[in-house]
C-alpha cells in the first residue's frame, strides 16, 4: 500500500490552528467538512493497513464524528 501524503495530516492541523482567529462562519463550515472528510479517509486507510486493529483508526473516526457537518456536535 502506498504511503499517506503528509499534506493529508498537515492541512487539517493547519486549518485547526487558523480556526482560533476570529473568522467568518463560512470558514468553520469549510473546516468541519475538510476535517471530517480527511479524518474519515485516514481512519479508513488505517483500518485497511492494520486489518482493523489500529488505535489510530478509532481516534480518527471519533474526530470525523465530532466534526461531521450533517449532525453537528455542539460543545459548550
BELWOVEN-V172197 format. One line per field, one symbol per residue. ss: DSSP state (H for helix, E for strand, - for the rest). phi: phi as a letter, one per 40 degrees, with the letter a starting at -180 (. if undefined). psi: psi as a letter, one per 40 degrees, with the letter a starting at -180 (. if undefined). A space follows every 10 residues. Layout:
# BELWOVEN-V172197
ss: ???
phi: ???
psi: ???
This chain:
# BELWOVEN-V172197
ss: ------HHHH HHHHHHHH-- ----HHHHHH HHHHHHHHHH HHHHHHHHHH ----HHHHHH HHHHHH---- ------
phi: .ccccdcccc cccccccccc ccbccdcccd cccccccccc cccccccccb fgbccccccc cccccccccc bcccbc
psi: iiihhddddd ddddddddee ihiidddddd dddddddddd ddddddddde fefhdddddd ddddddehed gihhh.
